[in-house]
Amino acid sequence: MVDEIKNKALALGFDLCGIARVRPLDEHRQKLRNWLAKTYHAEMTYMTRHYEKRINPSLLVPDARTVIVTGVNYFNKYEPRDDQPEFAIYALGKDYHRVLKDRLYLLLDFIKSKDPETRGRPFVDTAPVLERAWAVEAGLGWIGKNSMLINKDLGSFLFLGVLIINRELEYNNTISKDLCGKCTRCIDACPTGAILENRTIDSNKCISYLTIENKGSIAEKYTEKIGKKIFGCDICQTVCPWNSRVKETAIKEFEPLPEILKYTVDDWKNITEEEFNTVFKDSAVLRTGYEGFMRNLEDLRFKI
């Protein structure tokens, strides 16, 4: 059954698939508590909710027995021109939440066709699930110093999707070795100093947070360091040696939107809210909203 599930996952476009036994992730309990206590979550108050569910997935899915973790490479070669703002690579194409969840539902349907008593739920980064921790548990890689999951073959440009089901399966027994070694390139390259020790991120300083989740103005001390990044940041991934040979994604939905490749800063400054919503209707960029997007254009004071 496990081999069938993994083969089906690959056939659906996933690049990785691992399987872990449901259990409370007690080793992450205190780390998460400390991270919240130090307010490293900034204004992401949703991180303070459903604390126990983040630790114990059996509270999310009744009779949960198994966590199936999938990974998809989303990397695209992307080099914006000098007169263009820069988007994080993950946001170039269609919203990964929808793309992965649709495939996870198909995977669940496949499992049900083999075992009709199967019940489960898919999760893609919008519920209290520690996807990266479960990816490690399922043998898909290790957590790098930039807090990203790294796979030795595929690097870290990976979307993770989780399927929690009520059936017992054969579980992974091999945890990937941490291969970061003494490398500190991601820490050294972060322009705002957001990457701390022990694979911890201070969201208050993180460019991704400042340009996406942050609701207020961007502090002037960060605007020069952010440069022309309009939505998210890839610096800690692009400098990682494990991404030096990463291949481009085969998922068509992740190809860059034509407007992102074409529009200049002036084009974006003149876009109406209606046009913005049309361009990004199926995009993760919609998360920042029109006002947040225009704030970024203003606060970052693009020097082109």
C-alpha positions in Angstrom: 0.0 0.0 0.0 2.8 2.4 0.9 4.5 1.9 -2.5 1.2 2.4 -4.3 0.6 5.7 -2.4 4.1 7.0 -3.2 3.8 6.1 -6.8 0.4 7.7 -7.1 1.8 10.9 -5.4 4.6 11.0 -8.0 2.0 10.5 -10.8 0.0 13.4 -9.5 3.1 15.7 -9.8 4.6 15.5 -6.3 8.3 15.2 -6.2 8.5 13.8 -2.7 6.3 11.6 -0.5 7.0 10.2 2.9 4.9 8.6 5.6 5.1 9.0 9.4 3.2 7.8 12.4 0.9 10.3 14.2 2.3 11.3 17.6 2.6 14.4 19.7 5.6 16.4 18.5 6.7 17.0 22.1 10.3 17.9 21.1 8.9 21.0 19.4 6.6 22.1 22.3 9.1 24.2 24.3 10.8 25.7 21.2 7.4 26.9 19.9 6.5 28.2 23.3 9.8 30.1 23.5 9.4 31.5 20.0 6.0 32.9 20.9 7.1 34.2 24.2 9.9 36.2 22.6 7.2 37.6 20.1 9.2 36.4 17.1 5.9 35.8 15.5 5.4 39.6 15.3 1.8 40.4 14.6 0.9 36.9 13.3 -1.5 36.3 16.2 -2.9 33.2 14.6 0.3 31.5 15.6 -0.8 31.8 19.2 -4.0 29.9 18.6 -4.6 26.2 18.6 -1.3 25.5 20.3 -2.0 21.9 21.2 -3.3 21.1 17.7 0.1 22.3 16.3 1.8 19.7 18.5 -0.7 16.9 18.3 -2.4 16.3 14.9 -4.8 13.7 16.4 -6.7 16.8 17.7 -7.2 17.9 14.1 -8.3 14.6 12.6 -10.3 12.1 14.7 -8.7 8.7 15.0 -5.6 10.0 13.1 -3.0 7.3 12.6 -0.8 8.4 9.7 0.7 11.6 8.3 1.5 11.5 4.6 3.8 14.3 3.7 4.3 15.5 0.1 6.7 17.9 -1.5 6.7 19.8 -4.8 9.6 21.7 -6.3 8.5 25.2 -7.3 11.8 26.7 -8.5 11.8 29.0 -11.5 14.7 30.9 -13.0 13.7 34.4 -12.4 15.7 37.6 -12.9 13.6 40.8 -12.8 14.9 43.7 -14.8 16.3 46.8 -13.1 13.0 48.6 -13.7 10.9 45.9 -12.1 10.1 45.0 -8.5 11.1 41.5 -7.3 8.6 38.8 -6.2 9.5 35.7 -4.2 9.7 32.8 -6.5 7.0 30.9 -4.7 4.5 33.7 -5.6 5.3 33.9 -9.3 2.5 31.5 -10.4 -0.8 30.3 -9.1 -1.5 30.0 -5.4 0.3 26.8 -4.2 -2.4 26.3 -1.5 -5.0 25.4 -4.2 -2.6 23.6 -6.5 -1.4 21.2 -3.8 -4.7 20.8 -2.0 -6.4 19.7 -5.3 -3.7 17.0 -5.7 -3.9 15.9 -2.1 -7.7 15.4 -2.5 -6.9 13.2 -5.5 -4.4 11.2 -3.5 -7.0 10.8 -0.7 -9.5 9.5 -3.2 -6.9 7.0 -4.5 -6.3 5.7 -1.0 -10.1 5.4 -0.4 -10.4 3.4 -3.6 -8.0 0.9 -2.1 -9.4 1.1 1.4 -13.0 2.5 1.5 -12.8 2.9 5.3 -10.1 5.6 5.0 -11.0 9.0 6.3 -8.7 12.0 6.3 -8.0 15.7 5.7 -5.4 17.5 3.5 -3.5 20.5 4.9 -1.4 23.1 3.0 0.1 25.8 5.2 -3.3 27.2 6.4 -3.9 25.1 9.5 -2.1 24.5 12.8 0.2 21.8 11.3 4.0 21.8 11.7 4.6 20.7 8.0 8.4 21.0 8.1 8.6 19.0 11.3 6.4 16.3 9.8 8.5 16.3 6.6 11.6 15.5 8.7 9.7 12.8 10.5 8.7 11.3 7.1 12.4 11.3 6.0 12.1 14.0 3.4 15.0 16.1 4.6 16.3 18.2 7.4 15.6 21.7 8.8 18.3 24.1 7.6 19.7 27.0 9.6 17.2 29.3 7.7 14.4 27.1 9.2 13.5 25.7 5.7 13.2 22.1 4.9 16.2 21.0 2.8 16.3 17.8 0.6 19.7 16.8 -0.5 18.5 16.2 -4.1 15.9 18.9 -4.5 17.1 21.7 -2.2 14.7 23.9 -0.4 12.4 25.4 -3.0 9.7 23.0 -1.9 6.0 23.4 -1.2 4.8 20.9 1.5 1.4 19.3 1.7 0.2 17.0 4.4 -2.6 14.4 4.4 -3.6 13.0 7.8 -5.6 9.8 7.6 -7.1 7.3 10.1 -5.3 4.2 8.7 -2.2 2.4 9.9 0.6 2.2 7.3 4.2 1.3 7.1 6.2 4.2 8.5 9.5 5.8 7.7 12.3 4.8 10.1 15.1 6.9 8.7 15.7 10.5 9.7 17.8 12.5 7.2 21.1 13.7 8.5 21.6 17.4 9.0 24.0 18.3 6.2 24.3 22.1 6.9 27.6 21.5 8.7 29.4 24.7 9.5 27.9 26.6 6.7 26.3 30.0 7.7 25.7 31.5 4.3 22.0 32.0 4.9 22.6 33.7 8.2 25.3 35.9 6.8 23.3 36.9 3.7 20.1 37.9 5.5 20.2 41.7 5.1 18.0 42.4 8.2 19.5 39.8 10.6 16.3 37.9 10.9 17.9 34.4 11.0 18.9 33.6 14.6 20.6 30.7 16.3 19.0 27.3 16.6 17.2 27.6 13.3 15.0 30.4 14.6 13.5 33.3 12.6 12.6 36.7 14.1 9.6 37.5 11.9 9.8 41.2 13.1 12.9 41.5 10.9 12.1 39.0 8.1 11.6 40.6 4.7 8.9 38.1 3.9 6.9 39.1 7.0 7.5 42.8 6.4 6.2 42.8 2.9 3.4 40.3 3.3 1.9 39.8 6.8 2.9 43.1 8.2 -0.1 45.5 8.3 1.7 48.7 9.2 4.3 50.8 7.5 7.7 49.3 6.9 10.3 50.8 9.3 12.7 53.0 7.5 15.7 51.1 8.9 14.6 48.2 6.8 13.6 49.9 3.5 17.1 50.2 2.1 17.9 46.6 3.1 14.7 45.3 1.5 15.6 47.0 -1.8 13.1 46.3 -4.5 11.5 43.2 -3.0 7.8 43.8 -3.3 6.5 40.4 -2.0 8.6 38.0 0.0 12.3 37.1 -0.2 14.5 34.3 -1.4 17.9 35.4 -0.2 18.4 32.7 2.4 17.5 30.1 -0.2 19.4 31.4 -3.2 22.7 31.5 -1.3 22.3 27.9 0.0 24.7 25.5 -1.6 22.0 22.8 -1.6 20.1 24.9 -4.1 23.1 25.4 -6.5 21.9 22.7 -8.9 18.1 22.8 -8.3 16.1 22.2 -11.5 13.1 24.2 -12.6 9.6 23.0 -11.6 7.6 20.8 -14.0 4.3 22.1 -12.6 2.8 24.4 -15.2 0.7 26.3 -12.6 3.9 27.6 -11.0 5.1 29.3 -14.2 5.3 33.1 -13.7 2.3 35.3 -14.4 2.9 37.3 -17.6 2.3 40.6 -15.7 5.1 39.8 -13.3 7.5 39.3 -16.1 6.3 42.3 -18.1 5.2 45.1 -15.7 7.6 47.8 -14.5 7.5 49.6 -11.2 5.5 52.4 -12.9 3.0 49.9 -14.3 2.4 48.5 -10.8 2.1 52.0 -9.3 -0.7 52.8 -11.8 -2.6 49.6 -11.3 -6.2 49.9 -10.0 -7.5 47.7 -7.2 -9.8 46.0 -9.7 -6.9 45.3 -12.0 -4.8 44.1 -9.1 -7.5 41.6 -8.0 -7.9 40.4 -11.5 -4.2 39.8 -12.1 -3.7 38.0 -8.8 -7.1 36.3 -8.4 -5.4 32.9 -8.3 -2.1 34.0 -6.7 -0.6 34.0 -3.2 0.1 37.7 -3.8 -3.5 38.4 -3.1 -2.7 37.7 0.6 -1.0 41.1 1.0 -4.0 42.9 -0.5 -4.1 45.9 -2.8 -3.4 48.3 0.1 -0.4 46.3 1.3 1.0 46.0 -2.1 0.8 49.7 -2.8 2.2 50.4 0.6 5.2 48.3 -0.3 5.7 50.3 -3.5 5.6 53.5 -1.5 7.5 52.5 1.6 10.4 50.8 -0.3 11.0 53.9 -2.3 12.3 52.1 -5.3 15.5 53.6 -6.7 15.6 52.8 -10.3 
